[in-house]
Amino acid sequence: MMQSTSSLLSLAIWCPIAFGIFVLAFGRDSNPGLVRGVSLIGSLASFLVTIPLILNFDNAAHGMQFVEKHEWIEKFNIFYALGIDGISLWLVPLTAFITVIVVIAAWEVIERQVAQYMGAFLILSGLMIGVFCATDGMLFYVFFEATLIPMYIIVGIWGGPNRVYAAFKFFLYTLLGSLLTLVAIIYLYLKSGHSFDILTWHKLPLPLSTQIMIFCAFLMAFAVKVPMWPVHTWLPDAHVEAPTGGSVVLAAIMLKLGAYGFLRFSLPIAPDASHYMGGFIITLSLIAVIYIGLVALVQTDMKKLVAYSSIAHMGFVTLGFFMFNDMSVQGAIVQMISHGFISGAMFLCIGVLYDRVHSRQIADYGGVVNKMPKFAALFVLFSMANCGLPATSGFVGEFMVILGAVKFNFWIGMLAATALIFGAAYSLWMVKRVVFGKISNDHVAHLSDINKREFFMLGILAIAVIAMGLYPAPFTDAMQVSVTDLLKHVATSKLPL
């Protein structure tokens, strides 16, 4: 059996994986220049494949677009089924775009095992796009779990001194969280008459007790991936030990896999349980937003500070999902995309400094603007965006979530708004100590400003952050219909009559 109206999604998934396998198979450390060139071509080709998805997407259409469906494992009724809607549309090109940036960022920095490094990122890119496109439950699970392997290798081989500990902690947390999800997927498969079709599961009537169990099973996987408080402790370790590219992909894309899972599985499959558990999720999200914001304030390591700020910003995302109104859910999805640009840029900036000074300690810097004015301008811009400065992408999502929160409950809105204060506090406190003031030591005195390659990758991200902040309509227009359909679905009880 075969149904297909397009192969764009398959191209978006398999193009980077094919290039990654090619680089791994034929790449040699004796010719790293060629490996870098092929990897860049592969990442650019993968990104260009995603452009027609944006250009040909119908904002007014309901349901999945660019649908592909091919028989995969006939015995178990498993299909290679792909499709995207307004919720997943922008996450696909974002993933491909960040991969291009990561390849450029590693151009001069990664000197050993270049082919393996580039290959791992290209394969990881395709697998993550697969998660956003899969409409078959088992296919989703395969992609979701497969993303662990390249990231585990990236942290474990090219990471810092404690890389093995951080890689194991990342792998075990995320794998253990996902095992209950597999049980839920198998239960839904049996309950739906042996179907792995996610959209079929959305229509399946389930008693409240069953919905709560399924919701909790999915929560275990998605909460760890986001990560939500209190299962967030793997993230700072992973970020601190990961190479710059690993931190960029981890923050910009991998955290979104968990958030996306809530929208595709938890809310539509278990709507009654989502309402029942909503207060609990909102509480955990507010703790992430406020408490983790305070934790970020006391960090002495720049990477740890930005890692904790990522947890706080992702708290905004889960908060927005569970207030069940158009404004909050759209704001949360915008925040996911915006955070991809901003967190990626912040980790790249820290990587630029680390490559020169080999320290991430805030105390080892001071007066960087005197030696690196171009870098300082970009770093300040990204830091301002990180704390939600108007006219940057960081403002749009957080403002929409706060508006949705006030509409839902004034006091929740007020607590969520405090995050902007904490965000400004830790971001500007870091900028003040790192960038401004007098030159504090010889390391800073001998710094050189960013080169053309570094200026290009940071400049592209700066344009994306400002463009999205000034004109977010392409993002919100694309997701409007899908979000409205999702909320209508979640508002309808699925309890058996």
N, C-alpha and C positions, 0 to 999 in steps of 0.2 A: 504494500500500500504506500502511496506517495501523494502528498499534497504540498504544493509549493507555489508561492506567488513571487518570491524574491530570494536571492541568495546573498543579499547584502550583509545580513547578520552573521551568516556562516563565514563570509570573507573577513568580517571584523574580528571574529573569534580565531579563525585558523591562520590568517595571514601572519600575525606576530608569532604564533606557535611554530609555524613552518620556518620562518626566518630564525627563530630561536634554536630549533633543532639543527638547521643548516649550520649556524654559527658554532654550535656545540660539536657537530660532527667534523667540520672541516677547519674550524678556527685553530690556529697554532700561535703559541706565545712568541714564536720567532717572527711573526708578522702581525703585531697588534694593531698597526695602522689600518690594515685591510679589514680586520675584525671590527674595528670601530666604524669604518665606513659602511660595511655591510649592515651592521646593527642600526646605524642611523637611517640608511635607506629602508630597512625593514620597519622601523618605528614610524617613519614618515609615511610609508605606503599604508601602514595600518591605520594611521590617523586620517589620511585622505579617503580611505574606504568608508569612514564614518560620516563624512561630510554630506553625502547624498541622503543619509538618514534624516538629517536636520532639514535639508532643502525639500525633501519629498514628504515630510511628515504632515499629516492632515490634522490641524489643531481641533477641528470640529467633530472629528470621527470618534465614535465610541468603540471600546474594545481594543484588541491587539492589532498592530500593523506590522508589515514586512514579515508575515507569518511564513514559517517553514515547518513542515511535518513529514518525517520519514520514519518508516519502521526501523526499529533498532534491535530490541530483544523481543521477538514475537511471543515466545512462551509466557513471558510475564507482562505482556501488553505495555512494554516500555518503548516510548517514541523519542526520536531526536526531534524535539519540538521547540521552536524558537518563536519569539514575538516580543515587541516592545510597545508600551503605551506612553502617555505623557509623564508618568512617574519615572520610568526608566530611560526615557529618550536621552536626556543630557548626561546621564552617568556613563554612557558608552563612549561618546567622544571625549569626555573628561578623562577617562582611563587611558585612552590612546594618546591624548595630548600630554598627560603627565609622564607617560613612558618616553616620549620624544625628549622632554626636558631632562629626565633622568639619564638618558644616553648621552646627551650633551654635557651634563654635569660631571659624568664619569670620564670624559674624554682624556684629560691629562692626569686625573687623580688616581685612577685604578691602573696599576702598573703590573700586577701579577694576576695570572689566570683571567685575563681579560675576556677571552671567549666564553668561559663559564659564567662570569659575572653578567655579561650582556645577554647571553642565552637565557639565564635564569629570569631576568627581568622581562624579556620578550615573551617567554612562555607564561610567566605570571600575568602579564597584561591580557593575553588571550583567555586565560582561565577566569580572570575577574570579569571580563566582558561576558563570558559564558554564563556567569551567575546572574547578571542583569538581564540576560535574554531568555533564559530557560523557562519554558512553560510546562515542562514535564517534571514532576517532583523528584524522580530518581536522577534525572539529568542535572537538575539544580544541585542535588546533594553531592553528586560526583564532582561537579565544578567547585562547589563550596569547600569541600574537603581537600581537593587537589591544590587549591591556592596555598595551603599550609606548607607544601613541600618546597617550592622555590623560595618562599620567604624564610623558612627554617634554614635552608642552605645559605641564603644571603647573609643572615645574621650570624650563623655558625662559622662561616669561613672568612668573611671580610669584616667582621665586627671587631669590637674592642677587646680588652683583656679578659672580661668576664662573658665573652660572647657565647660560650657553650652553655653556661647557666641560663642566660637570657633566652637563648634559642629553645632550650628544653622547657623552660617555664612557659614561653609563648605557645609551643606546640602542645604541651599537656593541657593547659587551660582550655585552648580552643578545641582540641580533639575531644576531651571529656565532656565539654559542653554540648558537642554535636551528637554524641551517641544517643541521647534521649530523643533528639530530633529524628533520628533514623527510626526509632520505635514508633513515634507519632506518624511518620510518613507511611510505614508499613500498616499501621492501624487504619489510616485513611484509605489506603489502597484496598484493603479487605472490605472496609465499610462501604466504599463507593462501587462495589461490584467489579473489583480488580481493574481499577483505573488509576494511573499516576498523573492524570491531567489536573493541573492545579486549578484551572477554571471550573472543572467539575466538582472539585473539593469545596469551592466557594459556595456551591448550591446545596451542599449536603446538610440535611437537618440533623442536629446533634443535641442531646440533653445537656443541661448546664454543667453537670458534674464532669461529663466527658469533655466538654469544651474547655473547662478549667484545667483538666489534666493535659490536654493538647496544648493549650496556651502556655502552661508552665514548661512543658517539654521544649517548645520552640524558644521560650524565654531563656532557657539555659544556654542555648547556642548563641542567640542574637545578643543577649545582654553581655556575654563575655566578649563578643566581637566588637561591640560598639565603642569602648566598653563602658558599662554602667557601674556606678558604685553599688556594692562593695567588691565586685569581681574585676576591678580595674588594675590591680597591682602588677600584672604582667607588663602593662604598656610602658611605664617609665623605664623599667629595666631594658625592655626590647629597644626602645628609642635610644637610650644612652649608649648601648653597645652596638647598635646597627650602624653600618656605613651610611653616609649621607643619603644616597639613593634609596636605601632600605627604609630610612625614616620618612622620606618624602612619600613613597608609595604606601607605606603603612598608614600614615596620617591622612593622606589625600584620598586614598581609594579603599584600602582594606577595612577601615572602620565603617565605611558606608555599606559594606556587605551585610552587616548585622542590622543596621537601620533599615535597609531595603527589605530585609526579611520580615520585619514587623509589618510593612505595608503589603507585602505579597502573600504572607502566610497568616500571622497572628490575628490581624484585624479582620480580614474577610472570611477566614475559615472559622474563627471563634468569636463572632461579634458580641454575643451575650457575655462571654467570659472577659472580653476586652473592656466592656463597660463595668463589669463586676470588679475587675482587677485594676481599672483605670486609676483609682485613687492611690493604690500602692505604687504604680509606675510613676505617677506624677510626684509622689513623695521622694522616690529614689532619684528622679531627675533633678528635683530642687536641691537635694543634698549634693548631687554632682555639681550643679551650677554654683552653689554658694560655698560649701565646704571645700571642694577641690580648688575653687578660686582662691580661697584663703591659703590652702596648701601651696599653690603656685607662688604666692607672695614671698614665701620664706626660702625658696630654692636658691642655691648658689651656683648650680650648673645650668647653663642656658638651655641645653637640650631637655633637661628635666622640667624646666619652667614651661617650655612650649608643649611638652608632652602632657603635663597637667592641664594646661590651658585647652588642649584638644579634648580632654575628658569633659571639662566644663562646657565647651562649645557643643559637644555631642549630647550633653545633658539637655541643651536647648532643643535638639532634634527630637529626642524621645518625649520631652515635655509637650512639644507641638503636636505630635501624633495622637496623644491620648486626651486631648481636649476636644476632639471630634468636631471642629468647625473649619470651614474653608480656609480662613485666614491663617490659623495656626498650622494646619497640615501643609499648606503651600509654603508658608514661611519656613517650616522645618526642612522641606525638600530644597528650597533655595539655600538654606543654611548649609545643607550637605554639599551642594555644588560649590558655594563660596568658600567653605572651609577647605575644600580640595585645593583651590588656588592659594589661599592665604597660608595654611599650615605648610604646604609644599614649599612656598617661598620662604617662610621663616626658617625651616630646616636647611634650605639651600644657603641662606645667609649665614647661618651658624657654621655650615660646612666650609664656606669661603674663609671665614675667620680661622677655623680649626686647621685648614690646609696651610695657613701661614704661620700660626703661633703654636699649634698642636696643644691647645688647651680650650676647654669649654667653660672654665670657671670665670664667672663674671668679675671676680676680684683681679684677674690677670689682665684686664683691659681697662680702658679709660682714655678718652681723647682720640678715639679712632677717627673722628671726623677731620681732624687735622691732617691725617695722612691718606685717608680714603674718602674724599668728599662725595664721589659718585655712589659708592657703596652705602655711605651713611644716609644719603637721600632716599635710596630704595629701602634700606632697612627701617628707617623711620616710617615710611609710607606703609610698609607691611605691618609694622607694629601698631600703627594707628588703625589700620583695617582690622587687625586682630582684636582691638578693643571696641570695634563698632563705630568708627568715625563716619558720619554722613558723607555721601558721595563715594563711598567704597562699598564693595560687595558685602563686607562684614556687617554693615548697618542694615541692609535690606531684610535678610532673613531674621535677624534678631528682633528687629522692629515689628515685623509681621507676627512673629511668635508672641511677642509681648502684647500686641493689639488683640490677638486671638485669646491670650490668657486673661486679659482684662474683661473681654466679652464673656469668657467662661466663669471667671471668679476674680473679683478685684484684688483680693489679697494674694492670690497666686501670681497675678500679673505684677503686683508690687515686688514680691520676692524675686520673680524672674528678672525684673529690671535692675535689681541690685548687682546682677552679674556684669552689667555694663560698667558699674563703678569698680568692681574688683578687676575686671578686664583692663580698664584704664590704669588701675594701680600697678598691677604686676607688669604690664607691657611697658608703661612709661618709666617705671622704676628701673627696669632692665636697660632701656634705651639711655636713660640718664647716666647710669654707671658705666655702660660699655662705650657709647658713642661720644657723649659730650664731656666737657671739662678739659683739663690740661692732660698732656701726654704723661701717662703714669709710670711707664717703664721702658726699658730698651727694646723689648719685643714690639711694642706698639710704635716706637720711634723708627723702626726699620720696616714697617709695613709698606706695601705698594698697593695702589688702588686696583680695582677689578679690571681684568683684561677684556678684550672684545667678546670672547666666548661667554664669560661670566655675565657681562653687561647684557648680552643678547638674551640669555635664559631668564635673568631676573627682570629685564625690560619687558619681555613677552608676558610674564606673569603680572607685572605692574599694569600693563594695558588691560589685561583680562579683569583684574580687580577693580579698576576704575570704570571700565566699560560696563561691567555688570552692576556696579553701584549707581551709575548715572542712568542706565537704560536696562532695567531687569525684565522688561515686557516679553522678550522672546522666551525667557524661561517660564514666567508665570502663565503666559498665554498657552504654551504647549501642555502644561500640566492641569489647566483649569478643568477640562471635561473629565479627565481621568480621576482627579481628586473628588469632584462632585459625585461621580458614579460610585467611587469607593465609599464615600460618606453615606450615600443613600443605602448602599448595601449593608454597611455597619449599623445603620439605624434600624434595620429590619431584623426582627428576632428570627433565629433559626431553630428555636426549640420545637420539637415535634408536637403536633396537635394531638 
